[in-house]
Amino acid sequence: QQLLPRQDGTGRVAALEVLLATPAVRNLIREGKTFQIPSIMQTNKRLGMQTMDDALYDLFMRKIITEEDLL
């Protein structure tokens, strides 16, 4: 997770990655294929998974963080 300054200067906001321990994720870890986890996270957004890039982009689009913090 990352703690970023709010664009309006009223404090900070957390950007966080969410990974659920699904059977597919467990299998990738067991097989040592952790490099494939981001792909699983992208395809399982409907389950609530979220990459850090997605979290940052969402905060930027909602005008909570600046473009500088997005990058």
JOWOTA-V852868 format. One line per field, one symbol per residue. psi: psi as a letter, one per 30 degrees, with the letter a starting at -180 (. if undefined). burial: b if it has 9 or more other ideal C-beta (glycine too) atoms within 8 Angstrom, else e. Layout:
psi = ???
burial = ???
This chain:
psi = lkjkkkegggblkkklkjkkileeeeeeeegghfffeeeeeefheffgkkleeeeeeeeefghelleefe.
burial = eeebebeeeeeebebbbeebebeebbebbeeeeeeebeebbbebbeeebbbbebbbbebbeeeebeeebbe
